[in-house]
Each structure stands twice: as structure tokens, then as C-alpha cells.
Amino acid sequence: MAGSVNTTPTFALTPSSERTPGTENYITNFDFLNQYLPDTYEKEFERYGNRTISSFLRLVGAEMPTNSDLIKWAEQGRLHTKYTQVGTAAVINADNATFQVNDVLDPTTAAQVVRIGQTIAVVQNNGGGMNKAVVTAVNNAGGGAGQFTVAFYEAGGLIAAGTGVGNADVTIFIYGSEFRKGTAGMVGSLESNDFIFENKPIILKDTYTVSGSDMAQIGWVEVTTEDGATGYLWYLKSEHETRLRFDDYLETAMIEAVPAELNGGAAAALGNGAAAGAQGAGSDGIFYSVSQRGNIWNGGNPTTLSDFDSIIARLDKQGAIEENVIFLDRQFGFDIDDMLAAQNSYGAGGTSYGLFDNDQEMALNLGFTGFRRGYDFYKTDWKYLNDPTMRGGLPTGANSGRVNGLLVPAGSTSVYDQILGKNAKRPFLHVRYRASETEDRRYKTWITGSAGGAATSDIDNMQVNFLSERAVCTLGANNFFLFQE
């Protein structure tokens, strides 16, 4: 019968950080009147291994300065135009027809980009067929704004009658142009269409305080932290763990940040009011940017090649980036391994993966690091999604917001850098921190008080302060995929 993992005992979520000394952060069970002394281990046992979860942005991005409250960048629009909500009142077999574009038009002119002399394909949205036509008239003024008239190449005219100019009868796209001999050139020109995006940095802070007396207190436990700090002074451990925790927050804040909605409490608590040039509270984190401007897979993990074919079909319609990395949780990684293993002709026995022969003395590798199907996909476990104190172990469900993975395009893209004053290559994901000639807010730390070398006040303590001001820029979010419930 199938087994399962018992729910008791569970993994501990009790933090090691406490506001005051307690039974969990100081040893208190000493009885020096007992003639039998315990055999003690002086060194802490690191039962959770490396507890930090930051590394994602260091792997896929970069950090660079900015000296403004607002970061803006432009992303290219499409080179060609396609309208999918085009209506007409023309009857079937009409040789000429007037169409109304009901897609979102230029907000400043309410004009479409179709011009006289261009040739277009007219495709029935119900799958009823296609016509080819040449544009004979364009109306971008008054009540006829967004309309154009065409003459069909087919002798039979329009394949199917329209249902009205305000409807979505057909899809049209421009494929060329045709003019009579000796006629004038194309009327009107087109301007490039850029999409302008922006983000704002947020200020992150943390602090650690210890009294001067406790700094002079030696302990009997040798403490260590992930960044190599070691010793018998307990406050050193607490200070280093505060630093590690702050380092993690610098990354997770860039992943999870959201802008404050106008009527939300955070907008009132953190916003700058109606001051000139003031920016609202919050910031656009990676998950938020991808959910708004990128691609989302929901309803469980993609577990078959047909699932990935759907993902690839969407990527074809976006930037078609050749190499992509999927940062995923453990279950999603297993699902991809199982999917790839099933493609092996000997997969039923589960013993022959890859271009090698397994024998009884060879360790069987049941995992894959990547695969190619249309594009190159590499996968790597993302500790942030597995850690039970962060996103790991969140409940599943259609509205749980659980994230199982994030597909990130590899490489860089060209953007206009406001500091350099020219186009520059930038990773799709990168962090901008506030800095100038006199103030660098990438990672500030300073000590106040009267202990530990500080001499800034008469308070008998040492306070270590941490501060950073930063924002993440998600360029080309349309090339990202968010895998969630």
C-alpha cells in the first residue's frame, strides 16, 4: 500500500529571533550543585543547513544606480498591425465594404493605421473564410473615426455578411500595398509606437540593538552563521542573523512588492500625499509585473509535452527568446523530470535515461537539468518557493495565489539608460538602487550608541542600522511565464 509522510512531528516554524532573552535563545537549565556534569557540544548544530533564500536576483540580474524617485523605460511595440475586433454592415458577396475598427485605438487621435493603397487580409472571426482586399478610402474624423473602405480581390466579394460596424466580425492585418501606374505615393506616415513603463524604489530598513553589558558577556555555545561569522559572543550571532535576514528581504521585497491602490490603507500610511511630483506607496515587484504584463499558467503544473507546446506557442507570439530558465519548487521539478523520463523508450522500467547504459554499480540519475523543444528550457530549484517560512508549503487552491515557478528569459535587452544618456544592454531583470555622488543607498549600515566602538549618544548600547532604497525593473515582462494555482 502507498505510504505518506506523517503530519506529526512537523517541521518547526518557531523563529530563532526573539525580542527578549527567553528559553529559546539563551540556555538556562544549569544546576551547578549537581555533581554530574553533562557532556556538552560546544558548537551549534546547523539543523536547517543554509537558511538564507536570497540568490535569485544575483543569478539572473544586475544592480545599477539611479538618482531619481521614478524609473522609466520604453519598450518596443509591434512592427506590424493586426486588428481583431473589426465590424461591418456590408452584405454577403459585396464587392466593396466599409469596416469599423473597434480595437483600442491611438488614445490621442482615435485613428487606425490603415492607409489608402494598402492590401489587407480579412479573416472571418467565426472561421468562415478569408478575403483579400485593397484599401480605397480611410475616415479618421468625426463620427466615422476608425473606419476604412476596401475593394475585394475576389469576384464573389465578401464571404459572409457583417452584423454591424460596432461588432467583432472579422480580423484584419496588413500584408502589403498596390497602386496604379503613374499615381501619387502613400498618403500619411506612421510613427513608432513605444510602451512606457515605470517603477519607483522603496526604502527598506532593519536594526539590531544590544546593551554594552551584554556585549561583554561570554557564552559557552560556539555560534556560527551562514556568512562565516563564528565565536562565543551571542550578540555577534544575533547581529549577523539580522544582517542575513535583511539581505533576504532585499530580494523578497523585489519579488513580492505591489503598488498601493489609491483607496488602500497603505496609500494613506506610506504615500506622500499631494506633494508635487510625489510617488505613491509600494512598487512593482517581479510577480506583480509578470501577472500584469506577462504570461500566466494556472490550474496545476504543466506535466506533458502538449502542456509545454501551449507555453511555446505563447512564447512564439511574444519575444521568442531562445533560452529560458524555469525557477521552480520541488514538486514542479519532479513533474518535469517525470515528463522527460516518460519520453524514453525504456521509461516504463525507469532505468534508462540519457545516452548511457545503467549498470548495477552506477548511481541512477533520475533528474534532468533541461530540455529543448522549440526553445531551450533549463530548470533549477528555487529555495524561496520551497522554504516553509516563506512561500513553501502555502495552501493550494484556485485563489490561494500559490506560485510554483517562474520562467525567466536568459540574456539581456537594449534599453535607454537615463543616467548614461544612451541605449545600453540590460538584463531582463535588474535592480536599480538610489545613489549619487554624495549618497549611496544600495546597502547602508552604520552603528550608533556608546558601545562597540560607537560614540554618538549616551545610551549604553550598540545599535546597528541597515537601510536600502531600491526597485526592480522587469523588462519585457511579456517574455516571462508565471506558474501558479
Secondary structure, 3 states (H helix, E strand, C coil): CCCCCCCCCCCCCCCCCCCCCCCCCCCCCCCCCCCCCCCCCCECCCCCCCCCCCCHHHHHCCEEEECCCCEEEEEECCCCCEEEEEEECCCCCCCEEEEEECCCCCCCCCCCCCCCCEEEEEEECCCCCEEEEEEEEEECCHHHCCEEEEEECCCCCCCCCCCECCCCCEEEEEEEECCCCCCCCCCCCCCCCEEEEEECCEEEEEEEEEEHHHHCCCCCCEEECCCCCEECCHHHHHHHHHHHHHHHHHHHHHHHCCECCCCCHHHHHHCCCCCCCCCCCECCCHHHHHHHHCEEECCCCCCCHHHHHHHHHHHHHCCCCCEEEEEECHHHHHHHHHHHHCCCCCCCCCCCCCCCCCCCCCCCCCCCCEEECCCEEEEEECHHHHCCCCCCCCCCCCCCCCEEEEEEECCEEEEEECCCCEEEEEECEEEEEEECCCCECCCEEEEEECCCCCCCCCCCEEEEEEEEEEEEEECCHHHCEEEEC
